[in-house]
Amino acid sequence: MKPDPERIDDEAPEWTAQMNAQAITLKELPTTLQAKLKAGRPPAKGP
């Protein structure tokens, strides 16, 4: 799939092979960080 040029910029570049090689899975993170990421965003307080 070709990258969408509208969605790529300097702040969010397409991942390189080196970036993919350095990436880790969720299970490789500390358990405290895993829990925070799995909990997600808290619910909105209302309008």
PDB file of N, CA, C and O in Angstrom:
ATOM      1  N   MET A   1       0.846  -1.170   0.000  1.00  0.00           N
ATOM      2  CA  MET A   1       0.000   0.000   0.000  1.00  0.00           C
ATOM      3  C   MET A   1       0.896   1.239   0.000  1.00  0.00           C
ATOM      4  O   MET A   1       1.876   1.313   0.742  1.00  0.00           O
ATOM      5  N   LYS A   2       0.551   2.187  -0.826  1.00  0.00           N
ATOM      6  CA  LYS A   2       1.313   3.434  -0.888  1.00  0.00           C
ATOM      7  C   LYS A   2       0.900   4.348   0.262  1.00  0.00           C
ATOM      8  O   LYS A   2      -0.275   4.390   0.627  1.00  0.00           O
ATOM      9  N   PRO A   3       1.866   5.090   0.841  1.00  0.00           N
ATOM     10  CA  PRO A   3       1.515   6.012   1.920  1.00  0.00           C
ATOM     11  C   PRO A   3       0.711   7.194   1.380  1.00  0.00           C
ATOM     12  O   PRO A   3       0.921   7.641   0.252  1.00  0.00           O
ATOM     13  N   ASP A   4      -0.199   7.686   2.193  1.00  0.00           N
ATOM     14  CA  ASP A   4      -1.012   8.842   1.837  1.00  0.00           C
ATOM     15  C   ASP A   4      -0.189  10.097   2.136  1.00  0.00           C
ATOM     16  O   ASP A   4       0.088  10.377   3.302  1.00  0.00           O
ATOM     17  N   PRO A   5       0.209  10.859   1.111  1.00  0.00           N
ATOM     18  CA  PRO A   5       1.051  12.047   1.350  1.00  0.00           C
ATOM     19  C   PRO A   5       0.378  13.101   2.221  1.00  0.00           C
ATOM     20  O   PRO A   5       1.063  13.935   2.813  1.00  0.00           O
ATOM     21  N   GLU A   6      -0.938  13.081   2.310  1.00  0.00           N
ATOM     22  CA  GLU A   6      -1.648  14.039   3.156  1.00  0.00           C
ATOM     23  C   GLU A   6      -1.466  13.729   4.642  1.00  0.00           C
ATOM     24  O   GLU A   6      -1.642  14.612   5.482  1.00  0.00           O
ATOM     25  N   ARG A   7      -1.114  12.484   4.975  1.00  0.00           N
ATOM     26  CA  ARG A   7      -1.025  12.073   6.366  1.00  0.00           C
ATOM     27  C   ARG A   7       0.408  11.958   6.872  1.00  0.00           C
ATOM     28  O   ARG A   7       0.610  11.626   8.040  1.00  0.00           O
ATOM     29  N   ILE A   8       1.397  12.219   6.043  1.00  0.00           N
ATOM     30  CA  ILE A   8       2.804  12.132   6.446  1.00  0.00           C
ATOM     31  C   ILE A   8       3.371  13.544   6.545  1.00  0.00           C
ATOM     32  O   ILE A   8       3.232  14.340   5.617  1.00  0.00           O
ATOM     33  N   ASP A   9       4.001  13.847   7.656  1.00  0.00           N
ATOM     34  CA  ASP A   9       4.663  15.137   7.816  1.00  0.00           C
ATOM     35  C   ASP A   9       5.893  14.956   8.696  1.00  0.00           C
ATOM     36  O   ASP A   9       6.196  13.836   9.109  1.00  0.00           O
ATOM     37  N   ASP A  10       6.598  16.032   8.985  1.00  0.00           N
ATOM     38  CA  ASP A  10       7.825  15.953   9.780  1.00  0.00           C
ATOM     39  C   ASP A  10       7.566  15.468  11.204  1.00  0.00           C
ATOM     40  O   ASP A  10       8.435  14.840  11.810  1.00  0.00           O
ATOM     41  N   GLU A  11       6.379  15.751  11.744  1.00  0.00           N
ATOM     42  CA  GLU A  11       6.072  15.348  13.117  1.00  0.00           C
ATOM     43  C   GLU A  11       5.636  13.892  13.201  1.00  0.00           C
ATOM     44  O   GLU A  11       5.721  13.289  14.271  1.00  0.00           O
ATOM     45  N   ALA A  12       5.174  13.317  12.101  1.00  0.00           N
ATOM     46  CA  ALA A  12       4.719  11.926  12.092  1.00  0.00           C
ATOM     47  C   ALA A  12       5.205  11.239  10.806  1.00  0.00           C
ATOM     48  O   ALA A  12       4.401  10.918   9.932  1.00  0.00           O
ATOM     49  N   PRO A  13       6.521  11.016  10.695  1.00  0.00           N
ATOM     50  CA  PRO A  13       7.040  10.400   9.473  1.00  0.00           C
ATOM     51  C   PRO A  13       6.687   8.914   9.385  1.00  0.00           C
ATOM     52  O   PRO A  13       6.349   8.282  10.386  1.00  0.00           O
ATOM     53  N   GLU A  14       6.772   8.375   8.177  1.00  0.00           N
ATOM     54  CA  GLU A  14       6.551   6.949   7.997  1.00  0.00           C
ATOM     55  C   GLU A  14       7.673   6.187   8.695  1.00  0.00           C
ATOM     56  O   GLU A  14       8.823   6.626   8.689  1.00  0.00           O
ATOM     57  N   TRP A  15       7.341   5.054   9.292  1.00  0.00           N
ATOM     58  CA  TRP A  15       8.339   4.270  10.014  1.00  0.00           C
ATOM     59  C   TRP A  15       9.352   3.672   9.050  1.00  0.00           C
ATOM     60  O   TRP A  15       9.002   3.226   7.958  1.00  0.00           O
ATOM     61  N   THR A  16      10.615   3.668   9.471  1.00  0.00           N
ATOM     62  CA  THR A  16      11.687   3.070   8.686  1.00  0.00           C
ATOM     63  C   THR A  16      11.922   1.639   9.163  1.00  0.00           C
ATOM     64  O   THR A  16      11.359   1.218  10.174  1.00  0.00           O
ATOM     65  N   ALA A  17      12.744   0.899   8.444  1.00  0.00           N
ATOM     66  CA  ALA A  17      13.089  -0.467   8.848  1.00  0.00           C
ATOM     67  C   ALA A  17      13.785  -0.454  10.211  1.00  0.00           C
ATOM     68  O   ALA A  17      13.565  -1.349  11.027  1.00  0.00           O
ATOM     69  N   GLN A  18      14.616   0.546  10.457  1.00  0.00           N
ATOM     70  CA  GLN A  18      15.317   0.649  11.743  1.00  0.00           C
ATOM     71  C   GLN A  18      14.319   0.896  12.884  1.00  0.00           C
ATOM     72  O   GLN A  18      14.454   0.311  13.958  1.00  0.00           O
ATOM     73  N   MET A  19      13.329   1.750  12.657  1.00  0.00           N
ATOM     74  CA  MET A  19      12.323   2.010  13.684  1.00  0.00           C
ATOM     75  C   MET A  19      11.538   0.737  13.993  1.00  0.00           C
ATOM     76  O   MET A  19      11.252   0.453  15.156  1.00  0.00           O
ATOM     77  N   ASN A  20      11.192  -0.023  12.969  1.00  0.00           N
ATOM     78  CA  ASN A  20      10.479  -1.283  13.172  1.00  0.00           C
ATOM     79  C   ASN A  20      11.328  -2.278  13.945  1.00  0.00           C
ATOM     80  O   ASN A  20      10.807  -3.021  14.777  1.00  0.00           O
ATOM     81  N   ALA A  21      12.621  -2.301  13.681  1.00  0.00           N
ATOM     82  CA  ALA A  21      13.524  -3.226  14.372  1.00  0.00           C
ATOM     83  C   ALA A  21      13.646  -2.868  15.857  1.00  0.00           C
ATOM     84  O   ALA A  21      13.822  -3.754  16.693  1.00  0.00           O
ATOM     85  N   GLN A  22      13.554  -1.594  16.183  1.00  0.00           N
ATOM     86  CA  GLN A  22      13.696  -1.142  17.566  1.00  0.00           C
ATOM     87  C   GLN A  22      12.383  -1.183  18.347  1.00  0.00           C
ATOM     88  O   GLN A  22      12.388  -1.074  19.573  1.00  0.00           O
ATOM     89  N   ALA A  23      11.270  -1.337  17.652  1.00  0.00           N
ATOM     90  CA  ALA A  23       9.962  -1.340  18.314  1.00  0.00           C
ATOM     91  C   ALA A  23       9.825  -2.553  19.231  1.00  0.00           C
ATOM     92  O   ALA A  23      10.379  -3.618  18.961  1.00  0.00           O
ATOM     93  N   ILE A  24       9.076  -2.370  20.320  1.00  0.00           N
ATOM     94  CA  ILE A  24       8.847  -3.472  21.254  1.00  0.00           C
ATOM     95  C   ILE A  24       7.340  -3.686  21.396  1.00  0.00           C
ATOM     96  O   ILE A  24       6.542  -2.803  21.081  1.00  0.00           O
ATOM     97  N   THR A  25       6.970  -4.856  21.867  1.00  0.00           N
ATOM     98  CA  THR A  25       5.557  -5.155  22.072  1.00  0.00           C
ATOM     99  C   THR A  25       5.116  -4.688  23.447  1.00  0.00           C
ATOM    100  O   THR A  25       5.938  -4.345  24.297  1.00  0.00           O
ATOM    101  N   LEU A  26       3.822  -4.681  23.651  1.00  0.00           N
ATOM    102  CA  LEU A  26       3.271  -4.273  24.939  1.00  0.00           C
ATOM    103  C   LEU A  26       3.779  -5.171  26.064  1.00  0.00           C
ATOM    104  O   LEU A  26       4.035  -4.699  27.172  1.00  0.00           O
ATOM    105  N   LYS A  27       3.923  -6.456  25.782  1.00  0.00           N
ATOM    106  CA  LYS A  27       4.375  -7.397  26.808  1.00  0.00           C
ATOM    107  C   LYS A  27       5.811  -7.147  27.251  1.00  0.00           C
ATOM    108  O   LYS A  27       6.211  -7.606  28.321  1.00  0.00           O
ATOM    109  N   GLU A  28       6.587  -6.434  26.457  1.00  0.00           N
ATOM    110  CA  GLU A  28       7.974  -6.135  26.795  1.00  0.00           C
ATOM    111  C   GLU A  28       8.104  -4.893  27.686  1.00  0.00           C
ATOM    112  O   GLU A  28       9.184  -4.620  28.210  1.00  0.00           O
ATOM    113  N   LEU A  29       7.021  -4.147  27.857  1.00  0.00           N
ATOM    114  CA  LEU A  29       7.033  -2.952  28.704  1.00  0.00           C
ATOM    115  C   LEU A  29       6.876  -3.343  30.171  1.00  0.00           C
ATOM    116  O   LEU A  29       6.393  -4.437  30.465  1.00  0.00           O
ATOM    117  N   PRO A  30       7.277  -2.467  31.099  1.00  0.00           N
ATOM    118  CA  PRO A  30       7.058  -2.752  32.516  1.00  0.00           C
ATOM    119  C   PRO A  30       5.559  -2.948  32.801  1.00  0.00           C
ATOM    120  O   PRO A  30       4.715  -2.317  32.165  1.00  0.00           O
ATOM    121  N   THR A  31       5.247  -3.809  33.742  1.00  0.00           N
ATOM    122  CA  THR A  31       3.843  -4.137  34.021  1.00  0.00           C
ATOM    123  C   THR A  31       3.030  -2.921  34.464  1.00  0.00           C
ATOM    124  O   THR A  31       1.839  -2.837  34.162  1.00  0.00           O
ATOM    125  N   THR A  32       3.647  -1.984  35.168  1.00  0.00           N
ATOM    126  CA  THR A  32       2.907  -0.790  35.596  1.00  0.00           C
ATOM    127  C   THR A  32       2.490   0.049  34.385  1.00  0.00           C
ATOM    128  O   THR A  32       1.381   0.584  34.351  1.00  0.00           O
ATOM    129  N   LEU A  33       3.373   0.163  33.398  1.00  0.00           N
ATOM    130  CA  LEU A  33       3.044   0.911  32.194  1.00  0.00           C
ATOM    131  C   LEU A  33       2.007   0.159  31.362  1.00  0.00           C
ATOM    132  O   LEU A  33       1.116   0.772  30.775  1.00  0.00           O
ATOM    133  N   GLN A  34       2.123  -1.157  31.312  1.00  0.00           N
ATOM    134  CA  GLN A  34       1.132  -1.963  30.597  1.00  0.00           C
ATOM    135  C   GLN A  34      -0.261  -1.710  31.161  1.00  0.00           C
ATOM    136  O   GLN A  34      -1.223  -1.544  30.411  1.00  0.00           O
ATOM    137  N   ALA A  35      -0.361  -1.683  32.477  1.00  0.00           N
ATOM    138  CA  ALA A  35      -1.664  -1.480  33.128  1.00  0.00           C
ATOM    139  C   ALA A  35      -2.249  -0.118  32.777  1.00  0.00           C
ATOM    140  O   ALA A  35      -3.447   0.004  32.522  1.00  0.00           O
ATOM    141  N   LYS A  36      -1.400   0.905  32.765  1.00  0.00           N
ATOM    142  CA  LYS A  36      -1.876   2.253  32.433  1.00  0.00           C
ATOM    143  C   LYS A  36      -2.348   2.328  30.986  1.00  0.00           C
ATOM    144  O   LYS A  36      -3.366   2.957  30.695  1.00  0.00           O
ATOM    145  N   LEU A  37      -1.621   1.700  30.089  1.00  0.00           N
ATOM    146  CA  LEU A  37      -2.000   1.732  28.675  1.00  0.00           C
ATOM    147  C   LEU A  37      -3.265   0.919  28.420  1.00  0.00           C
ATOM    148  O   LEU A  37      -4.094   1.307  27.597  1.00  0.00           O
ATOM    149  N   LYS A  38      -3.419  -0.194  29.111  1.00  0.00           N
ATOM    150  CA  LYS A  38      -4.604  -1.036  28.940  1.00  0.00           C
ATOM    151  C   LYS A  38      -5.844  -0.368  29.532  1.00  0.00           C
ATOM    152  O   LYS A  38      -6.950  -0.573  29.033  1.00  0.00           O
ATOM    153  N   ALA A  39      -5.675   0.427  30.587  1.00  0.00           N
ATOM    154  CA  ALA A  39      -6.811   1.077  31.228  1.00  0.00           C
ATOM    155  C   ALA A  39      -7.454   2.068  30.270  1.00  0.00           C
ATOM    156  O   ALA A  39      -8.666   2.274  30.311  1.00  0.00           O
ATOM    157  N   GLY A  40      -6.661   2.675  29.420  1.00  0.00           N
ATOM    158  CA  GLY A  40      -7.208   3.616  28.439  1.00  0.00           C
ATOM    159  C   GLY A  40      -7.518   4.971  29.030  1.00  0.00           C
ATOM    160  O   GLY A  40      -7.084   5.322  30.127  1.00  0.00           O
ATOM    161  N   ARG A  41      -8.269   5.700  28.278  1.00  0.00           N
ATOM    162  CA  ARG A  41      -8.631   7.061  28.645  1.00  0.00           C
ATOM    163  C   ARG A  41      -9.827   7.046  29.590  1.00  0.00           C
ATOM    164  O   ARG A  41     -10.762   6.270  29.391  1.00  0.00           O
ATOM    165  N   PRO A  42      -9.808   7.892  30.613  1.00  0.00           N
ATOM    166  CA  PRO A  42     -10.956   7.920  31.526  1.00  0.00           C
ATOM    167  C   PRO A  42     -12.198   8.475  30.816  1.00  0.00           C
ATOM    168  O   PRO A  42     -12.069   9.219  29.844  1.00  0.00           O
ATOM    169  N   PRO A  43     -13.386   8.122  31.288  1.00  0.00           N
ATOM    170  CA  PRO A  43     -14.601   8.616  30.652  1.00  0.00           C
ATOM    171  C   PRO A  43     -14.741  10.139  30.799  1.00  0.00           C
ATOM    172  O   PRO A  43     -14.231  10.737  31.746  1.00  0.00           O
ATOM    173  N   ALA A  44     -15.436  10.738  29.850  1.00  0.00           N
ATOM    174  CA  ALA A  44     -15.674  12.189  29.890  1.00  0.00           C
ATOM    175  C   ALA A  44     -16.610  12.521  31.049  1.00  0.00           C
ATOM    176  O   ALA A  44     -17.449  11.702  31.423  1.00  0.00           O
ATOM    177  N   LYS A  45     -16.470  13.703  31.610  1.00  0.00           N
ATOM    178  CA  LYS A  45     -17.281  14.097  32.760  1.00  0.00           C
ATOM    179  C   LYS A  45     -18.661  14.620  32.351  1.00  0.00           C
ATOM    180  O   LYS A  45     -19.499  14.904  33.207  1.00  0.00           O
ATOM    181  N   GLY A  46     -18.886  14.741  31.093  1.00  0.00           N
ATOM    182  CA  GLY A  46     -20.200  15.214  30.630  1.00  0.00           C
ATOM    183  C   GLY A  46     -20.111  16.542  29.926  1.00  0.00           C
ATOM    184  O   GLY A  46     -19.080  17.213  29.969  1.00  0.00           O
ATOM    185  N   PRO A  47     -21.189  16.917  29.278  1.00  0.00           N
ATOM    186  CA  PRO A  47     -21.184  18.184  28.497  1.00  0.00           C
ATOM    187  C   PRO A  47     -21.151  19.428  29.335  1.00  0.00           C
ATOM    188  O   PRO A  47     -21.144  20.535  28.796  1.00  0.00           O
TER     189      PRO A  47
END
